[in-house]
C-alpha cells in the first residue's frame, strides 16, 4: 500500500504508514474499553474499602509482573513473529476481561477477585507490550520513530479521555458489569487490526541465542550505554515519585473532594486531553529543540507541575492542573522511551523497550502502593506533594552535577 500524505506537523509523520495507522486505530478502540474498566474498578474498590492503600494496591498489581516478566517478554518478542505474538497476548487479555464481566453480572465480584484478575492481566500485558512496541517500530522508518512513540501515547490518552466519559454514562445507566462488557468487546479491535497488517520481512539470525542469553544481552547493552542507563534511572524516579498521580485519581476525587465516579472520570479525561495535545506537538518540539533538551525541560518542570496539581483547592482547579500534568508526563515519558529505543539496532529494540517497561512498571507499582498506604496515615496531599518536591530536588541536583546530561545530543 502506498503511504498516505498527511503531515504538516512532523509529530504526525507516522500516520503516513498504513500499517501503523491500522494498528493505532485498533489499539485506540481497545484502550477506550480498558479505561472504562479502569475507572469502573477504581471507583468500585475505593467505594468498597474507603482506603487509598487498597486502591493503590490494586493498581500496583497490574504493574508488579513487569519486575520479573518484562525482560522475558522482550526476549520472546525478538524470537517470534511479533504480530502473531501480540495477537495471542490480546486473546488472553480478552479472556480475562470476559471472566471479570461474567463475575460482575452474576454478583460474584469482590475486591480480592479484582486483585487476582488484575495481576493476571498485568502478566499478559507485560509479556505482550515489548512485542507491540517493537512491532510499531517495524512499521515506520527510523526517522519517524519518535512520531510513532508519541502518537502511540496519544492513542492511549485518547482512550483515557473517551473511556472515562463513556464509563461515567455506563456506570450511571447500568453499573460496573456493563463497563466491563464493553471492555471485553474492545479487544476485538486489536485482533481485526492485526489481521490487516503485513509486517516487513526480518533478517533471520544465523545463530539463535538461548532465551537467557537474549535477556542478558539486552541488560548488558543497557548497562554499557550511558544514555540508556540515564533514561532508565530517570524513568525509575518519575515512576516512583510522580506517576502515582494516575492511580490515585479516584482517591483524590472521592476522599479529598467528596465526589464520585463523575469527578474521577473528569480528572482522568483531563489528564488524557493534556497528553493528546502534547503528543501532537512533541515531535515538532523535539525537532526544533533537540530530543535531549526537550527531555531536560520536561524533567525540570514535572515535579513543580505535579506539586501544584496536588495543591489544587477545588475540583475545577485540579482538572486544569492534571491537564498540564498529563501533557508534561507524556512529553517526558514518550521521549525517554523513544530516545532509548532509537539507540539500538532493531533486533534489540524489544529488549530495551522491555527494560524500560520493567523499570516503569516496577517503580510505579511500588510508588502508587507506598503513597497510597502513607496517604491513609498522614494525608494524601502531604505525601504526594512531598514526593513531587523530592523529584524536583533530584533533577536540580543532577543538573548541577552533570549539566551535559541535559544538553548534549545523542552520539
C-alpha positions, -999 to 999 in steps of 0.1 A, spaced: 0 0 0 11 35 -7 19 58 22 -8 84 30 2 120 25 -9 136 58 15 155 79 24 191 81 35 186 117 64 162 120 47 147 150 21 131 127 45 116 102 39 80 115 3 83 102 17 82 66 23 45 70 -10 25 66 1 -5 87 9 18 116 -24 36 113 -44 4 113 -27 -9 145 -31 26 161 -68 26 155 -72 -9 168 -53 -1 199 -74 30 204 -106 10 205 -91 -14 230 -78 14 252 -112 30 253 -125 -2 268 -95 -6 291 -101 29 306 -137 22 311 -127 -9 332 -100 11 350 -124 38 361 -152 13 370 -128 -8 391 -111 22 407 -144 36 418 -156 1 429 -125 -6 451 -124 29 466 -161 28 475 -159 -8 488 -129 -2 510 -127 35 516 -89 32 517 -62 47 494 -39 18 503 -64 -7 487 -69 15 456 -31 19 451 -25 -17 459 -49 -30 432 -33 -6 407 1 -19 417 -8 -55 410 -12 -46 373 25 -35 372 42 -58 396 47 -85 369 69 -62 350 97 -66 376 101 -103 366 84 -107 332 95 -76 312 129 -89 302 114 -123 293 88 -105 272 115 -86 254 135 -117 246 104 -136 234 94 -107 212 127 -109 194 124 -146 188 88 -149 174 67 -133 147 56 -101 166 22 -98 150 12 -134 160 27 -129 194 7 -97 201 -24 -115 188 -20 -143 213 -14 -119 242 -45 -99 232 -66 -130 231 -55 -138 267 -65 -103 278 -99 -107 261 -105 -139 281 -96 -123 314 -119 -93 306 -147 -118 298 -141 -136 331 -144 -103 351 -176 -94 332 -193 -128 340 -184 -125 377 -198 -89 378 -231 -99 361 -235 -129 383 -229 -110 415 -196 -128 424 -173 -98 420 -152 -89 450 -121 -68 458 -98 -99 461 -111 -113 428 -104 -79 411 -69 -81 425 -63 -116 412 -76 -108 377 -57 -75 377 -24 -94 385 -30 -120 357 -39 -92 332 -7 -75 342 13 -106 334 -3 -108 300 3 -72 293 39 -73 305 47 -102 282 29 -86 252 39 -49 254 76 -52 243 64 -71 211 38 -44 205 62 -16 209 88 -32 187 62 -40 161 53 -3 159 90 4 153 90 -21 124 60 -3 108 78 30 104 113 41 92 138 52 119 132 89 113 95 85 123 102 65 154 96 95 178 64 103 160 53 67 163 60 65 200 43 99 207 13 90 187 10 57 204 10 76 237 -17 99 221 -40 70 213 -35 56 248 -45 90 262 -74 95 237 -87 63 253 -81 79 287 -104 107 275 -131 88 258 -131 57 281 -138 76 314 -165 97 298 -182 66 284 -177 49 318 -195 77 336 -225 72 314 -224 34 315 -219 33 353 -248 56 358 -271 37 335 -261 1 342 -233 -2 367 -198 -18 365 -209 -50 347 -217 -32 315 -185 -12 316 -166 -45 319 -187 -60 290 -177 -31 267 -141 -36 276 -143 -72 266 -156 -64 232 -130 -37 227 -101 -62 224 -116 -73 191 -104 -40 176 -68 -50 181 -73 -85 166 -90 -71 135 -62 -45 130 -35 -72 133 -53 -93 107 -50 -65 82 -13 -56 87 16 -70 67 49 -69 86 81 -61 68 105 -91 63 130 -96 91 165 -109 87 168 -144 103 199 -146 125 224 -173 116 227 -184 152 198 -185 176 206 -172 212 192 -191 241 164 -172 259 187 -164 289 214 -152 266 189 -129 249 178 -114 282 214 -109 294 224 -93 261 197 -67 264 207 -59 300 243 -57 290 236 -32 262 216 -10 287 243 -11 313 271 -2 290 253 26 271 255 58 293 224 74 277 202 43 281 213 40 317 204 76 323 170 71 307 163 41 329 173 59 361 151 89 351 122 66 344 126 49 378 123 82 397 95 96 376 75 64 380 80 61 418 76 98 428 54 115 402 34 88 382 13 77 412 -9 107 404 -25 84 378 -36 55 400 -46 78 429 -71 99 409 -101 80 424 -88 87 459 -83 124 452 -118 128 437 -137 107 462 -118 111 495 -105 147 491 -132 164 471 -160 143 483 -172 134 447 -177 101 429 -174 84 396 -182 116 375 -154 135 392 -130 106 388 -139 104 351 -134 141 347 -99 141 361 -88 110 341 -102 126 309 -85 159 315 -51 141 320 -57 123 287 -66 156 269 -34 172 281 -14 142 269 -31 142 235 -23 179 230 13 172 239 15 142 216 5 163 186 32 189 194 61 169 209 76 156 177 78 191 163 92 205 195 118 177 196 129 186 160 132 222 169 149 219 203 166 185 201 154 154 219 178 158 249 170 195 255 132 188 254 136 159 278 156 181 302 129 208 302 102 183 307 121 167 336 128 201 352 91 211 351 72 180 360 80 180 398 66 215 402 36 209 380 28 177 400 31 196 433 7 223 421 -18 197 409 -19 181 444 -23 215 460 -55 223 440 -82 238 463 -111 228 441 -120 201 416 -121 226 388 -85 237 395 -75 201 398 -89 194 364 -68 222 349 -38 211 368 -40 175 357 -44 186 321 -10 203 323 5 174 342 -8 150 316 9 170 289 42 172 308 41 135 317 36 124 281 63 146 268 88 132 293 79 95 292 73 91 254 106 110 248 125 88 273 111 56 256 118 67 221 153 81 230 164 47 245 148 26 217 164 46 190 199 40 203 200 2 195 195 -18 163 161 -32 156 168 -67 167 175 -53 202 146 -27 204 121 -51 220 146 -59 248 155 -23 255 118 -15 254 112 -43 279 138 -29 303 121 5 301 87 -12 309 102 -32 337 116 -1 354 85 19 348 61 -8 359 80 -19 389 87 16 402 52 27 396 37 -3 414 59 4 444 53 42 443 15 40 439 11 15 467 35 32 491 20 67 485 -15 52 490 -5 35 522 12 66 536 -17 88 525 -41 68 548 -18 76 577 -6 112 571 -28 126 544 -28 123 506 -17 159 499 12 158 522 26 125 508 21 134 471 34 170 474 65 158 493 72 132 466 68 158 438 92 182 456 117 154 461 117 146 424 123 183 416 152 183 440 167 152 424 165 168 389 180 201 401 209 182 418 216 162 386 216 194 366 241 210 389 263 179 390 260 169 353 247 198 331 258 179 299 231 153 306 205 179 297 223 195 268 244 172 246 230 155 216 229 117 214 260 102 199 
